[in-house]
Amino acid sequence: MNAIATPNADQAQQDIVDEFAFFGDWTERYQYLIDLGKQLPEFPEDLKIEDYRVHGCQSMVWLVPSGNADKLHFQATSDSAIVSGLIALVLRVYSDRSARDIIATEPRFIEAIGLAKHLSPTRSNGLAAMLAKIKAYAAAALRA
């Protein structure tokens, strides 16, 4: 049995909800988001091109897909510490999943941890743009 099984998208979202429940206030939760963002893998400078840029974000965000409809992997980065943390959460839920799973998975964790109420409108728009781009990449992989 594989001891390091990757949780499915629903379990990944529940893990995120459970982690955020440990923190008493939003100052601590923002710090946790920033810490998560610092743990993102190194992002190659040569991928910071217009083709991979997510528009609708106030900060600069790049999102690069790889793989196929059976398993899509995403690399992403941002020039904003909090947005990098949001990327870390989104990648936990959506990266390394099948295109069908990605399209079927609603980002319930955003509401469940209270992010929806605590993000500025521009960050909320950026998060929505990132999720839309991930789902667009998944839809394209299914058509390929």
PyMOL commands that set and color helices and strands:
alter all, ss='L'
color gray80, all
select helices_A, chain A and resi 9-21+26-38+45-47+50-52+81-94+99-104+108-112+115-118+121-143
alter helices_A, ss='H'
color red, helices_A
select strands_A, chain A and resi 61-68+71-78
alter strands_A, ss='S'
color yellow, strands_A
deselect
rebuild
show_as cartoon
